[in-house]
Amino acid sequence: MTQAAATAYAEAAAPGQQLSGRRLPRAGHILAVTARPGQESADLGRLLYAFRHRGVSLGLLTLTRGEASPLNSTCERLEAIRPWELQVAAGLLGISALMVADYPDGQLNRQPAAELTARVRRAIRQYATDLLLVIDPATADPDDAAVARAVCAAAEQTGVPALARMPRAARSGWHVDLGTDAESARAVQRAALAAHTSQARARPRVQRRIDRQDDCEQLRWLVPPRRMFTLG
């Protein structure tokens, strides 16, 4: 990671001021980057639906196959079944381009940063990306933090802005009110979550969290765009 990207990441990971704005950023092609299958549904599902409902084309790069999960409600090996489950969930969310890498699950923070950045940069080019989306790096998951660092570095190198979806309890960023889209988005998110059958034992807990959500999503820039623009 370059010094500029490291600075952008450090500032993004720290608490910040509440920013104004209640709209989704404008984009033609969004590339979401996650550590493992399931996160696109449990964490980003409602937001991805909202973007897709506004005509945005969605791509997804998942850096591992999710084989380190302690849960498996199937008779299949996780590294085989979880990418297939991801395909089903991606179809429900309206994701048109899906890429699954083979980095070891639970060890992304041990991979060479330059290699992860290059993989993200390659996906940016392949998908003609004009906006990157990740789970906020200020989480307890070191793999999520590794994803965010790689995305920040790739964003800085390519000039593509990077956006993070935050926990609603966070003190920085801005709220986007999904309005009339919220209930439909929640239903699609539940359906995508249910596609991950190997992780069925974790589903009730995640569904309770989804059901408790209000109609807002909280976002912040990790690498801001050169010009600020939003979807109407």
C-alpha positions as CSV (number, residue, x, y, z in Angstrom):
1,M,0.0,0.0,0.0
2,T,1.4,3.4,-0.9
3,Q,1.7,6.1,1.8
4,A,-1.3,8.0,0.4
5,A,-3.5,4.9,0.4
6,A,-2.3,4.1,3.9
7,T,-3.2,7.6,5.1
8,A,-6.7,7.3,3.4
9,Y,-7.3,3.9,5.1
10,A,-6.2,5.1,8.5
11,E,-8.5,8.2,8.3
12,A,-11.3,6.0,7.1
13,A,-10.9,3.5,9.9
14,A,-10.9,6.2,12.6
15,P,-14.1,7.8,14.0
16,G,-15.1,11.0,12.1
17,Q,-17.6,13.7,11.9
18,Q,-21.2,13.1,10.7
19,L,-21.4,14.1,7.1
20,S,-24.4,15.6,5.4
21,G,-26.3,13.8,2.6
22,R,-29.1,11.3,2.4
23,R,-28.6,9.8,-1.1
24,L,-26.8,7.0,-2.7
25,P,-23.7,7.8,-4.7
26,R,-24.1,7.7,-8.5
27,A,-22.5,4.8,-10.4
28,G,-22.9,2.8,-13.5
29,H,-20.8,-0.3,-12.4
30,I,-20.3,-1.1,-8.8
31,L,-17.8,-3.8,-7.7
32,A,-18.4,-5.1,-4.2
33,V,-15.4,-6.8,-2.6
34,T,-15.8,-9.2,0.3
35,A,-13.7,-11.6,2.3
36,R,-16.0,-14.7,1.9
37,P,-19.3,-15.9,0.6
38,G,-22.3,-14.9,2.7
39,Q,-21.2,-11.3,3.4
40,E,-22.7,-10.0,0.2
41,S,-26.1,-11.1,1.6
42,A,-25.8,-10.7,5.4
43,D,-23.9,-7.4,5.3
44,L,-24.3,-5.8,1.9
45,G,-27.5,-7.4,0.6
46,R,-30.0,-4.6,1.3
47,L,-27.6,-1.9,-0.1
48,L,-26.8,-3.9,-3.2
49,Y,-30.6,-4.3,-3.9
50,A,-31.0,-0.5,-3.5
51,F,-28.3,0.2,-6.0
52,R,-29.6,-2.4,-8.5
53,H,-33.1,-1.0,-8.1
54,R,-31.7,2.3,-9.3
55,G,-30.3,0.7,-12.5
56,V,-26.7,0.2,-11.3
57,S,-24.9,-2.9,-12.7
58,L,-23.4,-5.0,-9.9
59,G,-20.2,-7.1,-9.8
60,L,-18.8,-9.0,-6.8
61,L,-15.3,-10.2,-6.0
62,T,-15.0,-12.6,-3.1
63,L,-11.4,-13.2,-2.1
64,T,-11.9,-16.7,-0.4
65,R,-14.3,-19.6,-0.7
66,G,-15.3,-19.4,3.0
67,E,-13.8,-22.8,3.9
68,A,-12.8,-21.7,7.4
69,S,-16.4,-21.5,8.7
70,P,-17.0,-23.7,11.7
71,L,-20.6,-24.3,10.4
72,N,-21.7,-26.8,7.7
73,S,-25.3,-28.0,7.4
74,T,-24.6,-30.0,4.3
75,C,-22.6,-33.1,3.4
76,E,-20.4,-31.2,1.0
77,R,-17.0,-29.6,1.5
78,L,-17.3,-25.9,2.3
79,E,-14.8,-24.8,-0.4
80,A,-17.0,-26.6,-3.0
81,I,-20.5,-25.7,-1.7
82,R,-20.1,-22.1,-0.6
83,P,-19.2,-20.7,-4.0
84,W,-22.2,-22.5,-5.5
85,E,-24.4,-21.0,-2.7
86,L,-22.9,-17.6,-3.6
87,Q,-23.9,-18.0,-7.2
88,V,-27.5,-18.5,-6.1
89,A,-27.4,-15.5,-3.7
90,A,-25.8,-13.3,-6.3
91,G,-28.6,-14.1,-8.8
92,L,-31.2,-13.1,-6.2
93,L,-29.4,-9.8,-5.5
94,G,-29.0,-8.9,-9.2
95,I,-25.2,-9.3,-9.3
96,S,-24.3,-9.8,-13.0
97,A,-20.6,-10.5,-12.6
98,L,-19.2,-12.9,-10.0
99,M,-15.5,-13.6,-9.3
100,V,-14.3,-16.0,-6.6
101,A,-10.6,-16.0,-5.7
102,D,-8.8,-18.8,-3.9
103,Y,-7.0,-17.1,-1.0
104,P,-7.2,-19.0,2.3
105,D,-10.2,-18.0,4.4
106,G,-9.3,-16.5,7.7
107,Q,-5.8,-15.6,6.5
108,L,-6.2,-12.6,4.2
109,N,-4.4,-10.4,6.7
110,R,-1.3,-12.7,6.2
111,Q,-1.3,-12.4,2.4
112,P,1.0,-10.0,0.7
113,A,-0.8,-6.7,0.5
114,A,0.5,-5.9,-3.0
115,E,-0.9,-9.2,-4.2
116,L,-4.4,-8.6,-2.8
117,T,-4.3,-5.1,-4.2
118,A,-3.3,-6.4,-7.7
119,R,-6.2,-8.8,-7.6
120,V,-8.7,-6.1,-6.8
121,R,-7.2,-3.8,-9.5
122,R,-7.5,-6.6,-12.1
123,A,-11.2,-7.0,-11.2
124,I,-11.7,-3.2,-11.4
125,R,-10.4,-3.3,-15.0
126,Q,-12.4,-6.5,-15.9
127,Y,-15.7,-5.0,-14.8
128,A,-15.1,-1.4,-15.9
129,T,-15.8,-0.4,-12.3
130,D,-16.6,3.2,-11.3
131,L,-17.4,2.6,-7.6
132,L,-16.0,0.1,-5.1
133,L,-18.1,-1.1,-2.2
134,V,-16.8,-2.9,1.0
135,I,-17.8,-3.7,4.5
136,D,-16.5,-1.0,6.9
137,P,-12.8,-1.8,8.0
138,A,-13.5,-0.9,11.6
139,T,-14.8,-4.3,12.4
140,A,-13.4,-7.1,14.6
141,D,-12.7,-9.3,11.5
142,P,-9.0,-9.0,10.4
143,D,-10.0,-10.4,6.9
144,D,-12.5,-7.5,6.4
145,A,-9.7,-5.0,7.3
146,A,-7.4,-6.7,4.8
147,V,-10.0,-6.4,2.1
148,A,-10.5,-2.7,2.9
149,R,-6.8,-2.0,2.8
150,A,-6.4,-3.7,-0.6
151,V,-9.5,-1.9,-1.9
152,C,-8.2,1.5,-0.7
153,A,-4.8,0.9,-2.3
154,A,-6.4,-0.2,-5.6
155,A,-8.9,2.7,-5.5
156,E,-6.0,5.2,-5.1
157,Q,-4.1,3.6,-8.0
158,T,-7.0,3.5,-10.4
159,G,-8.9,6.7,-9.4
160,V,-12.0,4.7,-8.6
161,P,-13.7,5.9,-5.3
162,A,-14.3,3.4,-2.5
163,L,-17.4,3.3,-0.3
164,A,-17.9,1.4,3.0
165,R,-21.2,0.2,4.4
166,M,-21.0,0.9,8.2
167,P,-22.8,-0.5,11.3
168,R,-25.7,1.8,12.2
169,A,-24.1,2.5,15.6
170,A,-21.1,4.1,14.0
171,R,-20.5,7.8,14.6
172,S,-19.2,8.8,11.2
173,G,-20.5,8.7,7.6
174,W,-24.0,9.6,6.4
175,H,-27.4,7.9,6.4
176,V,-29.3,6.9,3.3
177,D,-33.0,6.5,3.7
178,L,-34.2,3.7,1.5
179,G,-37.7,4.8,1.9
180,T,-40.2,2.7,-0.1
181,D,-37.4,0.3,-1.2
182,A,-36.6,-0.7,2.3
183,E,-39.1,-3.6,2.8
184,S,-38.5,-5.1,-0.7
185,A,-34.7,-4.8,-0.1
186,R,-35.1,-6.6,3.3
187,A,-37.1,-9.4,1.7
188,V,-34.5,-9.9,-1.1
189,Q,-31.8,-9.8,1.5
190,R,-33.5,-12.6,3.5
191,A,-33.9,-14.7,0.4
192,A,-30.2,-14.3,-0.5
193,L,-29.2,-15.2,3.0
194,A,-31.3,-18.4,2.8
195,A,-29.3,-19.4,-0.3
196,H,-26.3,-20.1,2.0
197,T,-27.7,-23.4,3.2
198,S,-24.3,-24.6,4.6
199,Q,-24.6,-21.7,7.1
200,A,-28.2,-22.4,8.1
201,R,-27.4,-22.6,11.8
202,A,-26.3,-19.0,11.8
203,R,-29.3,-17.8,9.8
204,P,-31.7,-17.1,12.7
205,R,-29.3,-14.7,14.4
206,V,-28.6,-12.8,11.2
207,Q,-32.2,-12.7,10.3
208,R,-33.1,-11.1,13.6
209,R,-30.5,-8.5,13.0
210,I,-31.9,-7.8,9.5
211,D,-35.4,-7.6,10.9
212,R,-34.4,-5.0,13.5
213,Q,-32.9,-2.7,10.9
214,D,-34.7,0.6,10.3
215,D,-35.1,2.0,6.7
216,C,-31.6,3.6,6.6
217,E,-28.1,2.4,5.5
218,Q,-25.0,4.1,6.9
219,L,-22.1,4.8,4.5
220,R,-18.8,6.6,4.4
221,W,-16.0,7.2,1.9
222,L,-12.8,5.3,2.3
223,V,-11.4,6.9,-0.9
224,P,-13.7,9.7,-2.0
225,P,-14.5,10.6,-5.6
226,R,-12.8,13.6,-7.2
227,R,-16.3,15.1,-7.7
228,M,-19.2,14.5,-5.4
229,F,-22.3,13.3,-7.0
230,T,-25.4,11.3,-5.8
231,L,-28.3,9.3,-7.1
232,G,-31.6,11.1,-7.0
